[in-house]
Amino acid sequence: MAVDHRAEVLAATDVGRALTRVAHEIVERNSGVAGLVLVGMQRGGVWIAEEIARCISRFEGQVEVPVGSIDVSMYRDDIALRPVVPAAVTDIPVDITGNTVVLVDDVLYTGRTVRAALDALLDHGRPRAVQLAVLVDRGHRELPIRPDFVGKNIPTHLSDEVDASMTGVYVISAPIEQAAGKKAVS
């Protein structure tokens, strides 16, 4: 029996540093936090959006940036390929119309989840601008989507999986014989 290989690419402290850097870049690019809303994509992006908001609050003098969450499961273009589990909550606590929304996700892969998030977001208002922040950009885009803020670029194989959490980021490589028959779905 072949065993998957799990390689740590970011330790917990590296994840913290990356998110702090991304928070600084967001504030710098937007000349502050006025009119800024962070929206985490369910499930992996929510904890990242919350952590970025905490970082901004720390270095911007206890200012609170609104943080929401968005479930994109009903907006995906591959709904026939995956089971729909609408258990995640969409909660955007402020009107996004006229504001700058930073969509936040853990891992950017094909870009299809981001496309779905854009559709879902527009059902909640018309933002002035939408930016994208991700903890990991693993490549292999299928749509013309590029993040504005990236914690770490990690080159991967199509058959790899990336597991991102506060405790670290891991690339899980399937054994060669398993990888040859596996089709990746983002």
Backbone torsions as a table, in degrees:
resi	resn	phi	psi	omega
1	MET	NA	126.7	179.7
2	ALA	-80.9	148.0	-178.2
3	VAL	-116.7	137.2	175.7
4	ASP	-63.8	148.8	177.1
5	HIS	-102.1	124.9	-177.9
6	ARG	-111.8	116.5	-179.2
7	ALA	-116.3	126.9	176.8
8	GLU	-77.6	125.4	177.4
9	VAL	-109.0	-21.7	172.9
10	LEU	-139.7	127.4	173.9
11	ALA	-81.5	172.2	-178.9
12	ALA	-55.8	-42.9	179.5
13	THR	-65.5	-34.5	177.8
14	ASP	-67.4	-39.2	177.4
15	VAL	-61.4	-45.6	178.4
16	GLY	-59.6	-44.5	178.4
17	ARG	-63.2	-43.1	-179.1
18	ALA	-62.9	-43.5	-179.2
19	LEU	-69.8	-34.5	175.2
20	THR	-63.8	-42.6	178.9
21	ARG	-63.9	-44.8	178.8
22	VAL	-60.6	-41.8	178.5
23	ALA	-59.8	-44.7	177.5
24	HIS	-61.9	-42.5	-179.5
25	GLU	-64.3	-38.4	178.4
26	ILE	-62.9	-47.2	-179.6
27	VAL	-64.1	-43.2	-180.0
28	GLU	-63.3	-47.6	-177.6
29	ARG	-63.6	-32.9	-177.2
30	ASN	-99.1	10.4	178.9
31	SER	52.3	43.1	179.7
32	GLY	118.3	-161.2	-175.4
33	VAL	-119.0	2.4	179.8
34	ALA	-61.7	128.3	178.2
35	GLY	73.1	17.1	-178.5
36	LEU	-98.6	134.6	176.9
37	VAL	-132.9	129.8	176.2
38	LEU	-99.1	130.8	179.0
39	VAL	-127.7	112.1	179.3
40	GLY	-83.0	134.1	178.0
41	MET	-81.5	126.7	-179.2
42	GLN	-62.5	136.1	-1.2
43	ARG	-102.0	-34.1	-171.5
44	GLY	-67.5	-24.9	-176.0
45	GLY	-85.9	-14.9	-175.0
46	VAL	-66.8	-49.5	-179.2
47	TRP	-63.9	-31.9	179.5
48	ILE	-69.8	-44.2	177.2
49	ALA	-59.7	-41.9	178.8
50	GLU	-64.3	-40.3	179.5
51	GLU	-68.1	-40.2	177.1
52	ILE	-62.1	-42.1	177.7
53	ALA	-61.5	-40.6	177.4
54	ARG	-63.1	-42.5	178.3
55	CYS	-61.0	-46.9	-179.9
56	ILE	-60.7	-42.9	179.5
57	SER	-60.3	-39.8	179.7
58	ARG	-63.1	-47.4	-174.1
59	PHE	-95.5	-5.8	177.3
60	GLU	-106.4	12.5	175.2
61	GLY	81.5	50.4	174.7
62	GLN	62.7	22.3	174.5
63	VAL	-75.0	142.1	-178.7
64	GLU	-104.5	121.4	174.7
65	VAL	-93.1	128.8	178.9
66	PRO	-61.1	137.2	179.6
67	VAL	-125.2	130.3	177.3
68	GLY	-127.6	-178.6	177.1
69	SER	-137.6	150.8	-179.5
70	ILE	-137.2	133.1	176.9
71	ASP	-99.6	123.2	-174.9
72	VAL	-105.1	4.7	-171.4
73	SER	-57.2	-35.5	-178.7
74	MET	-83.7	-4.7	-178.2
75	TYR	-105.9	-1.8	-175.8
76	ARG	-71.1	148.6	178.6
77	ASP	-87.3	-4.2	178.8
78	ASP	-114.1	32.5	-175.3
79	ILE	-59.4	-28.2	178.9
80	ALA	-75.4	-18.9	-177.6
81	LEU	-90.7	-19.3	-176.5
82	ARG	-129.1	150.1	176.1
83	PRO	-70.5	139.6	177.5
84	VAL	-91.6	122.5	179.2
85	VAL	-125.2	85.5	-176.9
86	PRO	-77.5	56.5	-179.8
87	ALA	-93.9	-17.0	-179.3
88	ALA	-79.7	154.0	-175.0
89	VAL	-104.1	137.8	167.8
90	THR	-97.3	123.0	-179.4
91	ASP	-145.4	103.2	176.9
92	ILE	-113.9	107.3	-167.8
93	PRO	-75.6	-7.8	-179.2
94	VAL	-134.9	162.6	174.7
95	ASP	-71.9	124.7	-177.3
96	ILE	-87.4	-9.7	-178.6
97	THR	-59.4	125.1	179.0
98	GLY	83.3	-7.1	-179.9
99	ASN	-97.1	165.6	172.3
100	THR	-93.3	120.0	-180.0
101	VAL	-103.5	128.3	172.7
102	VAL	-103.5	108.5	173.6
103	LEU	-74.4	135.8	-175.7
104	VAL	-125.5	132.1	176.5
105	ASP	-139.8	163.0	-179.3
106	ASP	-79.6	-51.3	-175.0
107	VAL	-131.1	125.7	174.0
108	LEU	-97.2	126.1	-176.5
109	TYR	-125.5	-98.2	-176.0
110	THR	-77.6	-24.0	-177.3
111	GLY	97.4	-6.2	-176.6
112	ARG	-69.0	-34.3	177.4
113	THR	-67.9	-38.2	177.9
114	VAL	-65.0	-41.9	177.7
115	ARG	-58.8	-43.6	178.2
116	ALA	-64.0	-39.2	179.7
117	ALA	-64.9	-37.3	177.4
118	LEU	-62.7	-43.5	177.3
119	ASP	-61.5	-46.7	-179.5
120	ALA	-63.0	-41.6	-178.4
121	LEU	-61.6	-41.5	-177.7
122	LEU	-67.8	-16.4	172.8
123	ASP	-73.7	-10.4	-177.4
124	HIS	-109.9	2.5	179.0
125	GLY	145.6	-178.1	-179.8
126	ARG	-119.7	95.3	-179.3
127	PRO	-67.2	154.8	174.3
128	ARG	-63.9	-40.9	179.4
129	ALA	-154.2	153.6	174.8
130	VAL	-124.8	128.3	176.6
131	GLN	-118.2	160.4	-177.6
132	LEU	-124.0	126.5	176.2
133	ALA	-120.3	131.9	178.0
134	VAL	-133.6	147.6	174.8
135	LEU	-71.4	-44.3	-177.1
136	VAL	-130.5	131.0	169.4
137	ASP	-108.8	111.7	-175.8
138	ARG	-99.2	0.4	179.0
139	GLY	81.9	-165.5	178.3
140	HIS	69.1	37.9	-179.0
141	ARG	-65.7	141.0	174.2
142	GLU	-109.8	-13.5	178.6
143	LEU	-127.4	155.3	-177.7
144	PRO	-77.1	71.2	-179.2
145	ILE	-122.7	131.9	-179.1
146	ARG	-133.5	132.6	-179.8
147	PRO	-74.0	148.9	175.5
148	ASP	-84.4	-30.4	-177.0
149	PHE	-135.5	128.7	-176.9
150	VAL	-131.1	129.3	174.8
151	GLY	-71.7	-45.3	-177.8
152	LYS	-158.4	131.1	170.3
153	ASN	-87.7	125.9	-178.7
154	ILE	-129.5	108.3	176.6
155	PRO	-66.1	134.9	-178.7
156	THR	-135.5	167.2	170.5
157	HIS	-89.5	157.6	178.3
158	LEU	-57.1	-34.1	-176.9
159	SER	-83.0	-8.6	179.2
160	ASP	-72.2	157.4	170.2
161	GLU	-121.3	149.3	178.3
162	VAL	-119.2	127.1	179.6
163	ASP	-112.5	115.4	-177.2
164	ALA	-119.4	129.8	176.1
165	SER	-151.9	178.2	178.5
166	MET	-62.9	-24.5	-177.3
167	THR	-85.4	-7.8	177.6
168	GLY	148.9	172.2	177.0
169	VAL	-120.1	130.4	-176.9
170	TYR	-126.9	140.9	170.5
171	VAL	-103.6	126.0	-179.2
172	ILE	-108.7	113.2	-178.9
173	SER	-100.8	128.0	177.2
174	ALA	-75.4	149.7	174.7
175	PRO	-57.0	151.7	-174.3
176	ILE	-53.3	-45.5	-178.0
177	GLU	-66.4	-30.0	178.4
178	GLN	-78.0	-41.3	-177.4
179	ALA	-63.3	-32.5	-178.4
180	ALA	-63.6	-29.7	-177.9
181	GLY	-103.3	2.0	-174.8
182	LYS	-96.1	133.1	176.2
183	LYS	-106.5	125.5	-178.6
184	ALA	-78.6	138.5	175.4
185	VAL	-128.9	129.7	179.7
186	SER	-99.6	NA	NA
